[in-house]
Amino acid sequence: MQPDLTTTPVMFDNVKVPVENLLGEIGKGYKVAFSVLDEGRFLLSVAAIGGAKVALQEAIKYGNQRKQFKLPITKFGAIKEKIADMITKIYAGEALNYRLADLYDKEIQKINHDDPDYYVKKQKALEEYSIECSISKIYGSEALDFVVDETVQIFGGYGFIKDYPAERFYRDARINRIFEGTNEINRLLVPGIMLKKAMKNELPLQQSAMAAFEALITPSFDEIDETKKYSVEKNLIKNLKTLYLALSGMAVQKYLDSIKKEEEVLFALADIAINIFALESAVLRADKAQDIVNPNKLPLYDSVVKTVAFECTNNVEIAAKKAAFYIGGDALQSILSGIRRFTKYDANDLLEAKRLLADTAIDQEKYIF
């Protein structure tokens, strides 16, 4: 029997807090709140990806039992592609979270725990990754939504019946895009914080953006050394970062201080940044796995890198075109041509990559990384 859990507002009116219970400084409680939000966003993403793994496992188990035309539905390509896409989302989200956890740990380890200002310094260290926390929250919550939606689809009509787990997954997942700041607010924060720092000359955005713009509109004849592992994907990431810098610079140049009001532009820039961070995290994780995992498992990493790269690049291309049309200007056609060049990715054997991921997960009835 599930306990009856109720969400309700709690109001504090004229409550006095003893001075020994004060957190931080009077009048600066928002700093404590924001620090908690950053960490909460990251932890929400971790929980969301964990939930997505459970949903995937239940979807595969059910798919292996459910038969149509005398075959388990997991034998059909349509279901296999769903499973491969679910794995792709989970892997990228998990890689992103591992990466952010490592960045967090390294910053915190620099602080002496006996320092009387330990928590102040810890808060300051965590603030350095507020953008990444927002990215993880957005990606994790939306990955979970995608996975549970496909889980319901695999369960079919049973996905709406409380006797089956898919119904609960679907119902519980939705709140994650609202908790810890809506995904819309977090999307504004991702480029907003970066552009705010640039406007204060804390980041050399304009210089980098000018160089990126030149690279975007100038044909390149550089060759990639494909003998190096994931060299194509690493070059792709470099191109996508150049694209982001160029579009960010164009946005700042056009809107100046009023950029914070151009939410549609900020949303498009955020989607570019989110997908770049997810793709780079996925490649870094696969690269590191080369010397750690069983060699028999390495083809799975190659396959998932291909599927993540294909998806993220498509997402970046759509967001970049949107941003370019929003910003407009005399150089629009040159920018669109640059977007086409910089989002070019050869996903040859994509179908085989997806089938390998799906078949392995279906056989093991679980998430495979």
Secondary structure, DSSP 8 states (H G I E B T S, - for coil): -------------S----GGG--SSTT-HHHHHHHHHHHHHHHHHHHHHHHHHHHHHHHHHHHHH-EETTEEGGGSHHHHHHHHHHHHHHHHHHHHHHHHHHHHHHHHTTS-TT-TTHHHHHHHHHHTTHHHHHHHHHHHHHHHHHHHHHHHHHHGGGGGSTTSHHHHHHHHHGGGGTTTS-HHHHHHHHHHHHHHHHHTTSS-HHHHHHHHHHHHHS-------TTSTTHHHHHHHHHHHHHHHHHHHHHHHHHGGGGGG-HHHHHHHHHHHHHHHHHHHHHHHHHHHTTTS-GGGHHHHHHHHHHHHHHHHHHHHHHHHHHHHHH--TTHHHHHHHHHHHT----TTHHHHHHHHHHHHHHHTS---
